[in-house]
Amino acid sequence: MSARVAALALTARGGALARRIADALGDAEVHGLRGRVPDADRHFADASRHLRALFEEGRPIAGVCAAGILVRALAPALRDKGAEPPVVAVSEDGAFAVPLLGAHRGGGALAQRIAAAVGGRAALTTAGDRRFGVALDDPPEGWTLANPEHHKSFVAALLDGARVRVPPGVAWLEESELPADAAGALAIRVDDTALSGSPDTLVYHPRRLALGVGCERGAPADEILALARACLDGAGLAPEAVAGVFTIDLKADEPGVHALADSLGVPARFYDAAALEAQAGRLRNPSELVFREVGCHGVAEGAGLAAAGPRGALVVEKTKSARATCAIARAPAPLDPARLGRARGELRVVGIGPGDAGTLTPEARAAIEGADHVVGYRRYLELVAGLRHGRGVHAYALGEERARVEKALRLAADGERVALVCSGDPGVYAMAALVMEVLDATTDPALGRIALRVLPGVSALQAAAARAGAPIGHDFCAVSLSDLLTPRAAIEARLAAAAATDFVIGLYNPVSTARRETFARALGILRAHRAPETPVVVARNVGREGERVAIVGLQCLDPARVDMNTVLIVGSSATRTFAHGAATRAYTPRGYEMRTGDHADEGK
């Protein structure tokens, strides 16, 4: 299971057990009913809705509650038995863990892990699992059932008393209680060739093939895929037996290499030239030209052999297309690609929004949860402490922005998955621009091979506007009053231009401990261009403890109420306020009352 387990509880007692489960599994977080479960990583108000959302995300669920609650909540979401995530019902006393759904996609194994963690029993109800101690349609990691469509009839025959021919040397089969018989009517075959199986023969492919590739810079993905398929088909090998795609680290950013790995559903892993050159004596087609260009005598064959290990052997030697090469090596046992070479490093520059869990996007949450390392300003890391489960947390003080970026880039260049955490949106007065600046100036090719993505977040300006109503409903701009990186004269010129052209203006970094004069001068500029009654949204700590949002007239704005945790939105001449219940709302109309015919822009 790649997704984190959601250990869900509805009561305080259940929450305590959910925490034990999460701590024991190591790849789980506690989800608790708001007001009932205080010690939770995530809270929810509607249990049924939350359960369905988790299920539809593909999250494994360990529900510390009555099985009926899970059944009723998830029944409307059931679609595809082959794709549903595991769902395990755990009794509140921990005595039983029952896999309700996804039993053959890890549900049985999850129930057993939970039972072992809390001293209970896994109540397995699948007939084959109970009788034979093995789920034949859910083989261990590194194995693939080639003909799952025959599983049901095969197990039915076993349950009716049929005997089965079991291949020797396969531990998970030998340790089962299958009725093994060399003369059995049924058979299990283990092979990496493209066998199809039948109702009386299950075929398992061990993922023991290492597919090595090499290519010119920018080689078309279609060409690399076609070459790899031709090599597999020519040797009669099953694509499902491929453990990974392997090549030299200089190709870590080649789209064609990653497209091949994605098409096979396996990871791409990379070796440096020295590791590939260590295989020189085993190559069938060493090349001096390749050695002069990249520092090893063979990429495709070398990478395949390096992954297959010292007991591995080439089964397809180097085969060429116009711009790519491919070779295939076979290991004696399934390979774990996570332990071979290294991955392409990933850097995700993540916007976490204003700070509350409700405004954190699912994309940002997944990036933080899936990171090996999380880097950021210490306060921002505290806001996402419940999501961090990687092995590295790197906290920095305010003002150490470049150090944060350089640390994140270096970790990613070393093959790690890194989340660089920013408050609000990473592209709005945050770290994304600095990341781009450093990469633009670098001469280090390793940094150029990093997989980079910027994940947007809810900005402070957006959050403040939403709390107040819709003050940025029409044209607006943002100005930072911090003069650490921008000359004060430039800030004042931009602010004056924005005020003169009647933009709604968002003001970031209005003051700091040592800088209050800039804000006083900014107020003077604004008051010179705006009417005294112009609405101003003063938002402090939006989305965090101590949130305070007020709407005041420009002439009434008290600088003493503004600090470094405040963002302001200064309305335009069109911005209005009105009373709504006990609250005051601000909005800037777009002029819908004046629209005519089909010329209106609906903002879609």
C-alpha positions in Angstrom: 0.0 0.0 0.0 1.5 3.3 -1.1 -1.1 5.6 0.5 -1.1 6.3 4.2 -3.6 4.4 6.3 -6.3 6.5 7.9 -6.9 5.1 11.4 -10.4 6.6 12.0 -12.2 6.9 15.4 -15.5 8.3 16.6 -14.8 8.3 20.4 -12.0 9.2 22.7 -11.4 5.5 23.6 -11.4 4.6 19.9 -9.0 7.5 19.3 -6.5 6.1 21.8 -6.6 2.8 20.0 -6.3 4.5 16.6 -3.2 6.3 17.9 -1.7 3.0 18.9 -2.5 1.6 15.5 -1.0 4.6 13.7 2.2 4.5 15.8 2.6 0.8 15.2 2.0 0.9 11.4 4.3 3.9 10.9 2.5 4.8 7.6 -0.8 6.0 9.2 -2.5 9.1 10.6 -5.4 9.4 13.0 -8.7 10.8 11.8 -11.0 11.8 14.6 -14.6 13.0 15.0 -14.4 16.7 16.0 -15.3 17.3 19.6 -15.0 13.6 20.5 -11.4 12.6 19.6 -8.9 15.2 20.8 -5.7 13.5 19.8 -6.1 13.4 16.0 -4.0 14.4 13.0 -7.1 15.4 11.1 -10.6 16.1 12.3 -14.0 15.7 10.6 -17.6 16.6 11.4 -19.5 14.1 9.2 -18.2 10.6 9.5 -20.0 9.1 6.5 -18.9 11.9 4.2 -15.3 11.7 5.4 -15.2 7.9 5.0 -16.5 8.1 1.4 -13.9 10.8 0.6 -11.1 8.7 2.0 -12.3 5.7 0.1 -12.7 7.5 -3.2 -9.1 8.9 -2.7 -7.9 5.3 -2.5 -6.9 5.6 1.1 -6.7 2.4 3.2 -9.0 2.7 6.2 -8.8 1.2 9.7 -12.1 2.1 11.3 -12.2 1.8 15.0 -15.9 1.6 15.1 -18.8 -0.8 14.4 -18.5 -2.6 11.1 -22.1 -1.5 10.3 -21.0 2.2 10.3 -18.4 1.5 7.7 -20.7 -0.6 5.6 -23.5 2.0 5.5 -21.1 4.8 4.8 -19.2 3.1 2.0 -22.0 1.1 0.2 -22.9 4.0 -2.1 -19.2 4.3 -3.2 -18.6 0.7 -4.2 -17.8 0.4 -7.9 -14.9 -1.9 -8.7 -13.8 -4.8 -6.5 -10.5 -4.9 -8.2 -9.7 -1.2 -7.5 -11.1 -0.6 -4.0 -8.7 0.2 -1.2 -8.5 -2.0 2.0 -11.1 -1.2 4.7 -10.7 -2.9 8.1 -13.1 -2.7 11.0 -11.4 -2.8 14.4 -13.4 -3.4 17.5 -12.9 -0.6 20.1 -11.2 -3.0 22.5 -8.8 -4.1 19.8 -9.9 -7.7 20.1 -10.7 -8.1 16.4 -9.6 -6.7 13.0 -12.0 -7.6 10.2 -11.1 -6.9 6.5 -14.4 -5.7 5.0 -13.3 -4.5 1.6 -10.2 -4.8 -0.5 -9.3 -8.1 1.2 -7.2 -9.1 -1.9 -5.6 -5.7 -2.3 -3.9 -5.8 1.1 -6.9 -5.8 3.4 -6.1 -9.1 4.9 -2.5 -8.2 5.4 -3.5 -4.9 7.0 -5.9 -6.6 9.4 -3.1 -8.9 10.4 -0.7 -6.0 10.9 -3.3 -4.2 13.1 -4.1 -7.3 15.1 -0.4 -7.9 15.8 0.1 -4.3 16.8 -2.7 -4.2 19.4 -2.7 -7.9 20.5 -6.0 -8.9 18.8 -7.0 -11.3 16.1 -7.4 -10.8 12.4 -10.9 -12.2 11.5 -10.2 -13.4 8.0 -13.4 -14.5 6.2 -12.3 -15.2 2.7 -12.6 -19.0 2.2 -9.3 -19.5 0.4 -7.3 -17.4 2.8 -8.8 -19.2 5.8 -8.3 -22.7 4.4 -4.9 -22.3 2.7 -3.3 -19.4 4.5 -2.6 -17.5 1.3 -4.4 -15.1 -0.9 -3.6 -16.4 -4.3 -4.9 -13.3 -6.1 -2.9 -11.0 -3.8 0.7 -12.3 -4.0 3.6 -10.7 -2.1 5.4 -7.6 -3.3 7.5 -8.5 -6.3 5.0 -11.0 -7.7 2.2 -10.6 -10.3 -0.6 -13.0 -11.1 -0.8 -13.1 -14.8 -4.3 -14.5 -15.1 -6.5 -13.1 -12.3 -9.6 -13.9 -14.3 -9.0 -17.6 -13.5 -8.4 -17.2 -9.8 -12.0 -17.7 -8.7 -12.6 -21.0 -10.4 -9.1 -22.2 -9.4 -9.8 -21.6 -5.7 -13.2 -23.1 -6.0 -11.6 -26.3 -7.3 -9.2 -26.3 -4.4 -12.0 -25.9 -2.0 -13.7 -28.8 -3.6 -10.7 -31.0 -2.9 -8.5 -30.7 -6.0 -4.7 -31.0 -5.5 -2.2 -28.6 -6.9 1.3 -28.9 -8.3 3.4 -26.2 -6.5 6.9 -25.2 -7.9 9.8 -25.7 -5.4 11.8 -22.8 -4.0 9.1 -20.2 -3.7 8.9 -19.4 0.0 5.4 -17.8 0.2 3.9 -20.9 -1.6 5.9 -23.4 0.4 4.8 -21.8 3.7 1.2 -21.9 2.7 -1.2 -24.8 3.4 -2.0 -25.5 -0.2 -2.8 -29.2 -0.9 0.5 -29.8 -2.8 0.7 -32.9 -4.9 3.2 -33.6 -7.8 0.3 -35.3 -9.6 -2.3 -32.7 -8.9 -4.9 -31.7 -11.5 -4.2 -28.0 -10.8 -0.9 -26.2 -11.3 0.9 -23.1 -10.2 3.7 -21.9 -12.5 6.4 -19.3 -11.8 7.9 -17.8 -15.0 9.0 -14.5 -16.4 8.0 -15.5 -19.9 4.7 -14.4 -21.4 2.5 -17.3 -20.4 -1.2 -16.8 -20.3 -2.4 -19.4 -17.8 -5.7 -21.2 -17.8 -8.6 -22.2 -15.4 -6.5 -25.0 -14.0 -3.1 -23.2 -14.1 -2.2 -19.9 -12.3 0.9 -18.2 -13.6 2.9 -15.9 -11.5 5.5 -13.5 -12.8 8.4 -12.8 -10.4 9.6 -9.2 -11.0 13.2 -10.2 -11.6 13.9 -8.6 -14.9 16.1 -5.5 -15.0 15.5 -3.5 -18.1 18.5 -1.3 -19.0 18.2 1.6 -21.4 20.4 4.2 -23.0 19.5 7.0 -25.3 20.6 10.2 -27.0 19.5 13.5 -25.4 15.9 14.1 -26.3 15.2 10.7 -27.9 11.5 10.3 -28.6 9.6 8.4 -25.9 7.7 6.4 -28.6 11.1 5.2 -30.0 12.3 4.1 -26.5 9.0 2.4 -25.7 8.9 0.6 -29.1 12.5 -0.7 -28.6 11.8 -2.0 -25.1 8.6 -3.7 -26.2 10.5 -5.3 -29.2 13.2 -6.6 -26.8 10.6 -8.1 -24.4 8.5 -9.6 -27.2 11.5 -10.9 -29.1 12.6 -12.9 -26.1 9.1 -13.9 -25.1 9.4 -12.1 -21.8 6.4 -10.8 -19.8 6.3 -7.0 -19.2 4.8 -7.9 -15.8 8.1 -9.5 -14.8 10.1 -6.2 -15.2 11.1 -4.8 -11.8 12.4 -1.4 -13.0 13.9 0.6 -15.8 17.6 1.4 -15.1 20.1 3.7 -16.8 22.9 6.2 -16.1 22.2 9.2 -13.9 23.0 11.6 -16.8 19.6 10.5 -18.2 17.6 11.1 -15.0 15.7 13.9 -16.7 15.0 12.2 -20.0 11.2 12.2 -20.5 11.5 9.0 -22.7 13.0 7.0 -19.9 10.3 8.0 -17.5 7.6 7.4 -20.1 8.9 3.8 -20.4 8.9 3.3 -16.7 5.3 4.7 -16.4 4.1 2.5 -19.3 5.4 -0.6 -17.4 4.2 0.6 -14.0 7.7 0.4 -12.5 10.1 2.9 -11.1 13.1 4.4 -13.1 16.4 4.1 -11.2 19.8 5.6 -11.9 23.5 4.7 -11.5 26.5 6.8 -11.8 29.2 6.1 -14.4 31.5 4.4 -11.8 28.8 1.9 -10.8 28.2 1.0 -14.5 31.9 0.8 -15.3 32.2 -1.8 -12.5 30.2 -4.1 -14.8 32.6 -3.7 -17.7 33.9 -7.3 -17.5 30.4 -8.7 -17.8 29.4 -6.7 -20.9 28.8 -8.4 -24.2 29.1 -5.3 -26.2 31.5 -2.9 -24.6 32.1 0.4 -26.4 35.1 2.8 -26.2 33.0 5.5 -27.8 30.4 5.2 -24.9 33.3 5.2 -22.4 34.7 8.5 -23.9 31.3 10.1 -23.8 30.0 9.1 -20.4 32.7 7.3 -18.5 31.6 3.7 -18.7 31.8 1.1 -21.5 28.1 0.3 -21.6 24.9 1.9 -20.4 22.0 -0.4 -21.2 23.9 -3.7 -20.5 25.7 -2.1 -17.5 22.6 -0.8 -15.9 20.7 -4.1 -16.4 23.6 -6.1 -14.9 24.1 -3.7 -12.0 20.5 -4.0 -11.0 20.3 -7.8 -11.5 23.3 -8.2 -9.2 26.4 -10.5 -9.3 24.3 -13.6 -9.8 22.2 -12.0 -12.6 22.8 -12.5 -16.3 21.9 -10.9 -19.6 19.0 -12.5 -21.4 18.8 -9.8 -24.1 22.1 -8.1 -25.0 22.3 -4.5 -26.2 19.8 -3.8 -29.0 19.8 -0.6 -30.9 17.3 1.7 -32.5 18.1 5.0 -34.2 18.6 6.9 -30.9 18.3 4.4 -28.1 19.6 1.1 -26.7 18.0 -1.6 -24.6 19.2 -4.7 -22.7 17.6 -7.0 -20.3 19.1 -8.9 -17.3 17.5 -11.6 -15.2 18.1 -11.8 -11.4 17.6 -15.1 -9.6 14.8 -13.7 -7.4 12.4 -10.7 -7.5 14.2 -7.3 -7.2 13.4 -4.5 -4.9 14.1 -1.4 -7.1 13.9 0.9 -4.1 17.3 -0.6 -3.1 18.9 -0.3 -6.5 20.6 2.8 -7.8 18.8 5.9 -6.8 15.6 7.7 -7.9 15.4 10.9 -9.7 15.3 13.6 -7.1 12.1 15.5 -6.7 11.5 19.0 -5.3 8.0 20.2 -4.6 7.7 23.8 -3.6 4.5 23.6 -1.6 2.1 26.3 -0.6 0.3 25.3 2.6 -2.2 28.2 2.6 -2.7 30.5 5.6 -2.2 27.7 8.1 -5.4 25.8 8.8 -5.9 22.3 7.6 -9.1 23.2 5.8 -7.3 25.3 3.2 -4.5 22.9 2.6 -5.0 21.4 -0.9 -5.0 17.6 -1.4 -2.0 18.0 -3.7 0.0 19.9 -1.1 -1.0 17.4 1.6 0.1 14.5 -0.6 3.5 16.2 -1.4 4.3 16.7 2.3 3.1 13.2 3.3 5.1 11.6 0.5 8.4 13.5 1.0 11.6 12.0 2.3 12.6 15.4 3.6 10.6 18.5 4.5 12.4 21.9 4.5 11.1 25.3 5.6 10.8 28.1 8.1 10.4 26.6 11.6 6.9 28.2 12.2 5.6 26.8 8.9 6.8 23.3 9.6 5.0 23.4 13.0 1.8 24.1 11.1 2.1 20.8 9.1 3.7 18.7 11.9 0.9 16.1 11.7 1.7 15.4 8.1 5.4 14.9 8.3 6.5 11.3 8.4 9.7 11.3 6.3 13.1 10.7 7.8 14.3 14.3 7.5 12.9 17.6 8.8 15.1 20.7 8.2 13.9 23.8 10.0 15.3 27.3 9.4 15.0 30.7 11.0 13.4 33.7 9.4 15.9 35.3 7.0 17.6 32.0 6.0 15.6 31.8 2.8 18.6 31.0 0.5 19.9 28.4 2.9 16.5 26.7 2.8 16.4 26.6 -1.0 20.0 25.4 -1.3 19.4 22.6 1.2 16.2 21.5 -0.6 17.9 21.5 -4.0 21.0 19.6 -2.7 18.8 16.9 -1.1 16.8 16.6 -4.4 20.0 16.4 -6.4 21.0 13.4 -4.2 17.9 11.5 -5.3 15.5 12.4 -2.4 11.9 13.5 -2.5 11.8 16.9 -1.0 9.0 19.3 0.0 10.0 22.9 0.5 7.1 24.3 2.6 5.9 27.9 2.1 3.0 29.8 3.8 0.2 30.9 1.5 1.1 30.5 -2.2 4.7 29.7 -3.0 4.7 32.1 -6.0 3.4 35.1 -4.0 6.2 36.7 -2.0 7.5 33.2 -1.2 10.1 30.7 -2.1 9.2 29.6 -5.7 10.9 32.7 -7.2 14.1 32.1 -5.3 14.1 28.5 -6.3 13.9 29.6 -10.0 16.6 32.2 -9.4 19.0 29.7 -8.0 18.3 27.2 -10.7 18.7 29.9 -13.4 22.1 30.8 -12.1 23.5 27.3 -11.4 26.2 25.5 -13.4 25.7 22.2 -11.6 24.2 19.7 -14.0 22.8 17.6 -11.1 20.5 20.4 -10.2 19.2 20.6 -13.7 18.1 16.9 -13.5 15.8 17.5 -10.6 12.0 16.9 -11.1 10.6 20.3 -10.1 7.0 21.3 -9.4 5.4 24.3 -7.7 2.2 23.4 -5.9 -0.1 26.4 -5.4 -1.7 27.3 -2.2 -4.3 29.7 -0.8 -2.5 33.1 -0.5 -2.9 35.3 2.5 -4.6 37.9 0.2 -7.2 35.3 -0.9 -7.8 34.1 2.6 -8.3 37.6 4.0 -10.6 38.6 1.1 -12.7 35.5 1.6 -13.1 36.2 5.3 -14.3 39.8 4.5 -16.5 39.0 1.5 -15.3 39.7 -2.0 -13.1 42.8 -2.0 -10.9 41.5 -4.8 -13.9 40.8 -7.0 -12.5 43.2 -9.6 -9.1 44.4 -10.7 -6.5 44.3 -7.9 -2.8 44.1 -7.3 -0.5 43.3 -4.4 2.5 45.3 -3.0 4.9 44.2 -0.4 6.1 47.0 1.9 9.3 45.1 2.9 12.4 47.0 1.8 14.8 44.2 2.6 15.0 43.3 -1.1 13.3 46.2 -2.8 14.3 49.9 -2.5 11.8 52.0 -0.5 11.6 54.5 -3.4 10.5 51.7 -5.8 7.9 50.5 -3.3 6.4 53.9 -2.9 6.4 54.5 -6.7 4.5 51.3 -7.3 2.0 52.0 -4.5 1.3 55.5 -5.8 0.8 54.1 -9.3 -1.6 51.5 -8.0 -3.5 54.0 -5.9 -3.8 56.5 -8.8 -5.2 53.9 -11.2 -7.8 52.8 -8.7 -6.8 49.2 -8.1 -7.9 47.3 -5.1 -4.5 46.9 -3.3 -3.3 44.1 -1.1 -0.5 45.1 1.2 1.9 42.4 2.4 4.6 42.8 5.1 3.2 46.2 6.2 5.5 46.5 9.2 8.2 44.7 11.1 9.7 45.1 14.5 12.3 47.6 13.2 10.2 49.0 10.3 7.1 51.1 10.9 7.9 54.3 9.0 7.3 52.7 5.6 3.7 51.9 6.6 3.1 55.4 7.8 4.4 56.8 4.4 2.2 54.2 2.6 -0.8 55.4 4.4 -0.1 58.9 3.4 0.1 57.9 -0.3 -3.1 55.9 -0.1 -5.0 58.8 1.7 -3.8 61.2 -1.0 -5.6 59.1 -3.7 -8.6 57.5 -1.9 -11.6 58.8 -0.1 -11.5 58.7 3.7 -14.4 56.2 3.9 -12.6 53.7 1.5 -13.0 50.2 3.1 -9.9 48.6 4.3 -9.8 44.9 5.4 -7.3 44.4 8.3 -6.7 40.7 8.6 -4.3 39.2 11.2 -3.3 35.6 11.6 -5.8 34.4 9.1 -6.3 30.6 9.4 -4.3 30.5 12.6 -4.8 30.9 16.3 -5.6 34.4 17.1 -7.3 35.2 13.8 -8.9 38.7 13.7 -10.5 40.3 10.7 -12.0 43.8 10.7 -13.2 46.3 8.0 -12.5 49.9 8.8 -12.5 53.2 6.8 -9.2 54.4 5.5 -9.3 57.5 7.7 -9.9 55.3 10.8 -7.1 52.8 10.1 -4.9 52.7 13.2 -1.3 51.7 12.5 -1.0 50.4 16.0 -3.4 47.6 15.0 -1.1 46.4 12.3 1.8 44.0 12.8 4.0 41.6 10.8 1.3 39.0 10.8 -1.2 41.3 9.2 -2.3 41.6 5.5 -4.4 44.5 4.4 -6.8 45.0 1.5 -7.4 48.6 0.5 -10.6 49.0 -1.5 -11.0 51.0 -4.7 -13.5 53.7 -5.3 -16.1 51.0 -6.2 -15.6 48.9 -3.1 -18.7 48.8 -0.9 -19.7 47.4 2.5 -23.0 46.2 3.9 -24.3 44.6 7.0 -25.0 40.9 6.9 -26.4 39.6 10.1 -24.0 40.6 12.8 -21.1 40.9 10.3 -19.9 43.6 7.9 -19.1 42.4 4.4 -17.0 44.2 1.8 -17.1 43.6 -2.0 -15.9 45.2 -5.2 -18.6 44.8 -7.9 -17.6 44.0 -11.4 -20.4 46.0 -13.0 -22.9 43.2 -13.7 -25.7 45.6 -13.2 -24.5 47.4 -16.3 -23.9 44.4 -18.5 -25.8 44.2 -21.8 -26.4 41.4 -24.3 -23.8 38.8 -24.7 -20.8 41.0 -23.9 -20.6 40.1 -20.2 -17.5 38.3 -19.0 -18.7 35.6 -16.6 -15.3 35.0 -15.3 -15.2 31.4 -16.5 
